[in-house]
Amino acid sequence: MQVIQHPPSGWPALVLNADFRPLSYYPLSLWPWQEVIKAVFLDRVDVVSTYDHEIRSPSFSMRLPSVVSLKNYVAQDRPPAFTRFNLFLRDGFTCQYCRSTEELTFDHVVPRSRGGRTSWENIVTACARCNLAKGGRTPQEAGIRPLMAPRRPQAFELQERGRRFPPNYLHESWLDYLYWDIELEA
């Protein structure tokens, strides 16, 4: 991961909850500058830090925000949505049968052909090779076993797992609000 001093492409702002924690780590909660300016004018956010770049209109000028915090706290305890991304995040972007990180798919533990549902409790991340080898069989019939039993994760678990996957770059103004082990580079 690289810490950059120049503004990232597109001038995004890090969005913090009212408690000054990022709304999400993975993907990192970033808004495009246009959305941030709109939120500032609608009085939905407080500007915490700015870039050196200024935007202007005939009657107004403002430095672009690099970090903003929401004025109203957004509860993070709601159940996470069942999405491919969240499933991969729950499973650490790793095949639950062989630990591969290549060609990831998702596998119905109890196959759909046998009444298995598409739910947190019946889906695991699988590489294409393991998924094809398992086919329409149960793991027991295929002679394999998932590393972890599939279950619905809590939102805080996905947040913690997301912290294991820092983005390729971070702007220096974001560092006080993010919690990764970071090697500083210019």
Summary of the structure (lengths in Angstrom):
residues: 186
radius of gyration: 20.8
end to end distance: 11.3
largest distance: 71.5
contacts: 509
relative contact order: 0.22
helix: 25%
strand: 26%
